[in-house]
């Protein structure tokens, strides 16, 4: 048995209203709901389980870096700049709060978006080579 961490299986995201947030993730991000009760919802999104966990107001998964900038804790990947631009447009058309497409000085481009509770997420135009190889994406 190989004793190492293999993957991230679940990400927990704080939300104030499980019902509204789960509908938002389903309708805006095409997440698939697999379970929901008053305290949590379990969604399948981007090959991962996402738990939306009911919290008090003014909590998010964001954090402040040493330069005082608010940072995201999750980056979603898409396959190429064209896909990034299409998703960016789709998010705008679906009234999702998004930032501009940015050149951050590394390969590809990124933009950020926010959910109903202000949780900040990143989208990057580059699929990881291991993921592409595993799923035969060229």
C-alpha positions in Angstrom: 0.0 0.0 0.0 1.4 3.4 -1.0 1.1 5.7 2.0 0.7 9.2 0.5 -1.9 11.7 0.0 -3.5 11.1 -3.4 -6.0 13.9 -4.0 -8.2 16.5 -2.5 -11.5 14.9 -2.1 -13.7 17.6 -0.5 -13.6 21.3 -0.1 -15.7 23.0 2.5 -17.2 26.5 1.7 -18.9 28.6 4.3 -22.4 29.9 3.3 -25.1 31.7 5.3 -28.1 30.2 3.4 -27.7 26.6 2.3 -30.8 26.6 0.1 -30.0 29.8 -1.8 -26.3 28.9 -2.1 -26.9 25.4 -3.4 -29.3 26.7 -6.0 -26.8 29.4 -7.0 -24.0 26.8 -7.4 -26.3 24.5 -9.4 -27.7 27.2 -11.7 -24.6 29.4 -12.1 -21.8 26.8 -12.1 -23.7 23.7 -13.2 -22.8 21.9 -10.0 -24.7 18.7 -9.3 -26.5 18.4 -6.0 -26.1 15.1 -4.2 -27.4 15.9 -0.7 -28.9 18.8 1.2 -30.3 19.4 4.6 -30.6 22.6 6.8 -26.9 22.7 7.7 -25.1 21.6 4.5 -25.3 20.8 0.9 -23.0 18.4 -1.0 -22.3 19.2 -4.6 -20.2 17.7 -7.3 -18.3 20.3 -9.1 -15.1 20.2 -11.2 -14.3 16.6 -10.3 -14.6 17.2 -6.6 -17.1 17.2 -3.7 -18.0 20.7 -2.5 -19.6 21.0 0.9 -21.6 24.2 1.5 -21.7 24.5 5.2 -24.0 26.9 7.0 -22.2 29.5 9.0 -22.8 32.8 10.6 -22.6 36.0 8.5 -19.3 37.6 7.5 -17.4 34.4 7.1 -15.7 33.3 3.9 -13.0 31.0 2.6 -10.9 34.1 1.6 -7.8 35.3 3.4 -5.5 38.3 3.4 -1.9 37.9 2.3 1.1 39.7 3.7 0.5 42.6 1.3 -3.1 43.2 2.5 -4.6 41.6 -0.6 -7.7 39.4 -0.3 -6.9 36.0 -1.7 -8.9 33.0 -2.9 -8.4 29.4 -1.7 -9.5 27.6 -4.8 -8.4 27.9 -8.5 -10.6 26.2 -11.1 -8.9 25.2 -14.4 -10.3 25.4 -17.9 -8.8 24.1 -21.2 -7.2 27.2 -22.8 -7.7 30.9 -23.2 -10.8 30.5 -25.5 -12.5 28.5 -22.8 -11.5 31.1 -20.2 -13.0 33.9 -22.3 -16.2 32.0 -22.9 -16.7 31.1 -19.2 -15.9 34.7 -18.3 -18.6 36.0 -20.7 -21.1 33.3 -19.4 -20.5 34.3 -15.8 -21.1 38.0 -16.7 -24.3 37.1 -18.6 -25.4 35.0 -15.5 -24.9 38.0 -13.2 -22.0 36.4 -11.4 -19.6 39.0 -9.8 -16.4 38.6 -11.8 -13.1 40.4 -12.2 -11.2 41.2 -15.4 -9.2 38.6 -17.2 -5.6 39.1 -16.0 -2.1 38.4 -17.0 -0.3 37.6 -13.8 3.1 37.0 -15.2 2.9 33.2 -15.5 1.5 31.0 -18.3 -2.1 31.4 -19.1 -4.6 34.0 -17.9 -6.9 34.2 -14.9 -10.0 35.9 -13.5 -11.7 35.8 -10.2 -15.4 35.4 -9.3 -17.4 35.4 -6.1 -20.4 33.4 -4.8 -23.4 34.8 -2.9 -21.4 35.0 0.4 -18.4 36.7 -1.1 -16.2 33.5 -1.3 -13.6 34.4 -3.9 -12.5 31.8 -6.5 -10.0 31.9 -9.3 -10.2 30.5 -12.8 -7.0 29.7 -14.8 -6.8 29.0 -18.5 -4.3 26.1 -18.1 -5.3 22.5 -17.3 -2.6 20.7 -15.4 -0.5 18.3 -17.5 -1.3 15.4 -15.2 -5.0 16.0 -15.5 -4.8 16.3 -19.3 -2.9 13.1 -19.5 -5.1 11.1 -17.1 -8.3 12.1 -19.0 -6.8 12.1 -22.5 -7.4 15.8 -23.2 -5.3 17.1 -26.0 
